[in-house]
Amino acid sequence: MQGKKVLITGATGLVAGPVAKALAEHNEVWCLGRFSAPGSEAALRDHGITTFQWDLDNQGPTAYAGLPDDFTHVFHSAVRRGDGTDFTESIAANTTATGRLMAHCRTAEAFLFVSTGALYKRQTLDHRYRETDPIDGVADWLPTYPVGKIAAEGAVRALASVLELPTVIARLNIAYGPSGYGGVPMLYLKRMLAGEPIPVPLEGQNWCSLLYIDDLIAQVPKLFAAASTSATLVNWGGDESVGITDCVRYLEELTGVQAELVPSEITRETYQFDPALRHSLTGPCAVTWREGIRRTVAELFPEQLRESVS
C-alpha cells in the first residue's frame, strides 16, 4: 500500500502498533486512542503518525469532532475486553464504538475489523476451525471477551451492508513477535522465569495457529483487498498448527528454563485454524513458528537465549 490515508485503533497494542508503523513508511497514518501509557503517543509520532485522542468507552456524539472523514482504509483493533462479569458493558462499548467508527469512515475503500478465534464453540482440542464452524462465545478465562466480539461482528456485518462499506472481519489467532509484550508465548516464558505453574489440559494439549508479526503486517494490505460489502470473514492465523505444550517445551530448549506444567480443568484455551481461506487471500507465511519464537526470545529476553540451540 502506498499513498493511502489509514486510520488505526488499538495502536498501542501488540498487533496494531507494528501495523501502524509499517504502513506509515508509505502512507498517511492516523492512530486513535487514549495513549495512557507513558511515551506511547510519542513513539507513534516519532514514526510520522498523527495521533487523535479517542476513548472506546466514551462514544458520545462529539467523539469524532475534529477527526477527518476521508480515510481510505480503517484498521479497527481496539477492544473493550471487560472485567469478565459485565456482559452488557462489554457489548455496549464494542458495538457502539465500532458503529460510530464505521459511520464516520463510511467512504473508505476498506474497513478491517480484528475479531478473535476465541468465539468458536469448543470442539476437540485438535479440531481445525473453519469460518463455517459454530460459535458460542464461551471462554472461562475471560467470559466477556468473546461475547463482546460476537456482538461487534454483528454490528460490523450490518453496517457494511447498510453503508455499502467494503469490510473484512479477520478472526485473529495468536499473534506474537518482538513488539509490545511479545504475545502469549512470551507470557508463558515469563511464568517459567518466575517459577509459576502453567495450566494445561488434563489430557492432550491445546493447539493454535501462531502468526508472527512480520507475516501479519505483510498480510494486512491483502486482507484490505479482500473486503466486500457483505463483510468477508476469514480466520487470521499462521500456516502451521502448533501445540501449546510443544511451544513451551521449545522455550525450555531455547532458554534452559524448566516449565512447571500442571494439568487443570481450566486452561487458556486456544484454537487452531484451517488456513485454506486465508492462504487463498494472502498467500503463505514466511516465518516458521520455531524461527519466530527464537527471534522473539532473542529480542525480548536476549540474556535467556542459549545460542547453541537451533
N, C-alpha and C positions, 0 to 999 in steps of 0.2 A: 504493500500500500504506500502510495506517495501522494502528497498534495491534498490530503483529506483533512477534515475537521472532526476530531474524535472527542467524544465525551465519555469519561470513565468514572464509575463509582467504586468504592472499596479499594482505592489505590494505595492505602497504607498496609494492605494485606499481602500475603504470600503470592497470590495469583495476579491480581490487577496491577500491583506495583511494578513488577517487571514488564508486564504488557505495556503499561503507560510509558515507561522509559524507552522501551524498544521502538514503539510507534512514534515517539517524539523525535526520533532521528530524521524522519522524512515527512512528518505530518504535524499539523497544529493540534496539540492535545490539551484538553481541559480536564481537571480532576475535581470531583465534588467530594466533600467530607468535612468532618469536624476537626481533623488533624490535631487531636488532643495529645498525642504522644510528642514529647519534646523533639524538635528537629525534623518531624515527619513532613511538614509542609515545605520547609526549606530544601529538603532532599529532593523533592519533586521539582521545585522551581530551579534548582541547580541544573536540571536536565532540560530547561526551557519550557517547562509545563506551566500553564496558567491554573491557579487554584481558585476554588469558589467555596465559601462556607455553606455547608448543607448538612442537615441532620435528618437521617432517615426516620427518626421518631417524632419529628416536628414538621409535619407536612401540611401546614396551613396554606391559604390562598396566596401568601406572599413568599412562599418558599423558593420560588424561582425568579423573583423580581431582580432584574439586572442581569440575568443569565441569557446569553444569546440563544436563539432557537433555530439556528441554521446549521446545526451539526449534521455531518453526512453519515456518521457511524456512532453508535452508542454501545458501550460495553458495561453492562449493569451487573456488578459483582457484590455490591454491598448487601448485607443481610442482617435482620434482627433475629438472632438465634433464640432469644427468650431465656427465661430463667429455668425452664424445664417444667413449669407448672401452669403458667398463664397462657393458655392457647389463644384466647381472644385477643390479647395484646399482640402476640406474635403474628396472627393472621392480619389484624388491622394494620399494623405497621408495615408489613411487607407488601400487602396488596395496595394500600394507599400510595406508598412511595413509588411503587412500580407503575401504577396507573397514572399518577401525575407526571412521572418522568416520560412515559411513552406519549402522553398527550402533548407535553411541551416540545418533544422532539418528533412530532408526527410527520415531518417532511424528510426525515433521514432516509438514506439509501438502505440501511440495515440496522437492526436492533438485536443485540446478542444478550440473552438472559442466562446467567450462570445459575443452574439449578444443582441438584445433587442426586446421586445414586442411592442415597440412604432412604429414599421414599418407596423403594420397591418392597413388595410383600416378600418376606423372608422365605426362601426355599432351602434346598440343601446347601451346605457350606461351600461346595464346589460348583454350584449352579452358575452358568454363564448367562448373565441377564441380558435380555434384548429389550429394545424400546417398546415392544408389544407386550411385555410381561406385566402382570397385575401389580398395582401399588396399594399400600395401606398406610404408609407413614408412621409405622411403629418403630421407635428407636429407644430402647431402655436407657441408653447412655445420655440422651438429651431429647426427651419426648416432643418438645415444642418445635424443634428444628425442622424435621421433615414435613410436619403439618403446615408450617408457615410456607415452605417451598411449594407444596401441593397447591395451596391457596393462591400463591403468587403465579404459578404456572397457569391456573385458570384465568386470572386477570390478564396475563400476557396473551393467551390464545384469543380471548375476547377482543382485546384492543388491537391486536394485529389485524384482525378481520375488520373491525369497525372503522379503524383509522386507515386501513389499507397500507399498513406499515410492514414491510418485509422483515420477518423476525426469525430467529433461530433460538430454540431452547436447548442448551447444552447441559446435560446432566453429568456433572463433574465427578470423577472418581477421586483418587488420592493424588493431588499434585504435590511435588516435593522438589527441593533443589537448594542451592546456596544463596537463598534470599530469605528475609524475614526469620522465622523460627525454624525453617528447614522442612516443615511438613511432618506428617505422622511418623515416618521412620526416625526422625531426629527426636521426637517426643519419647519414643521407646529408648533411644540411646541415652537420653537424659535420665530416664528411670534406671537404666542399667548402671550409669555412673553414680547415681545416688543410692544404689543398693535397694531400690524399691521393686516390689514384685510386679510382674506383668501378667494380667489375667488372660488366659487362653481357653478355648472351648474344652469341655470335658473329654470330647473325642474329636480327632481330626484337627484341622486348623482353619482359620478364616482366610479367605482369598481376596485379592484385589487386583486392580489394573493400574499400577503405578504410572504416573505421567510426569516425566522430567520437565522442568520449567522451560528449557530451551525448545523442546518439542511443542509444548503448549503454546509458546509465543509464535512459533512458526505456523501453527495451525489456525490461529485467530483470523487472518485475512481469508483463508479458505472457508472457514465457517461463516464469516460475513457473506461470502459469495453464495452460500447455500440458503440464505434467508428467503422466506416466502411469506405471503400474507395469510397463509394457513398455518403459519408457525411450524417450521421444520424442527422436528425433535430428533436429537441424536445423543447417544451415550458418549461421553468425552473421557476417554481413558487411554492408557498405553496399549501397545500391541500384545504384551506378554501377560500371562496370568502368573501372579506372584503370591505364594503362601506367606502370610504374616509371620508365622513361626520360622519359615525358611529365611525371611528377611532379617529377623532377629539373630538367627544363627550366623548369617553372613556378617552382621555387625560385630558379633563375637570374634569372627575370624579377622576382621579388619582392625579391631582395637585390642583384642586380648582380654576384654572385659566380659565376665560371665553374666548371663541373664538369669534371673530367677523367674521361671515360668510357672504360674500357679493355675491349675485347672479351676474353672469357675463357670457357673451358670450364666453370669452376665459378663460380657466382654464388649470391647468396642467393635461392634460388628462391621465388617467390610464386605464389599460386593465386587466380584469380577465380572467384567463386561464381555459380551461378544463384540469384537471390534469391527465387524464386517461393514456396517453402515458408515461409521466414522472413517474407516480406511478408504471407502469409496469416495468420500468427500475431501479428505485431507492428504491421502497417501500415507505411507508408513512412517513410523517414528525412526529417529536416527540414533537414539541413545538407549542402550540396553539397561535394564533396571540395576544390574550389578555395577555397571560403569557409572550410572547416575548416583547410586549410593556412595560409591567411592569418592566421586567428585565432591559430593555434598559434605561428607565427613572431612575430606582434605581442606575444604574451605572454612567450615564452621568449627571443627574440632581437630585442627592440624596436629595438636600435641598428642592426640589419641591414636593416630593412624600408624599402623605397622607397615612400613614401606615394603616389606618382603612379601606381603600378601597380594595376590593378583585378583 
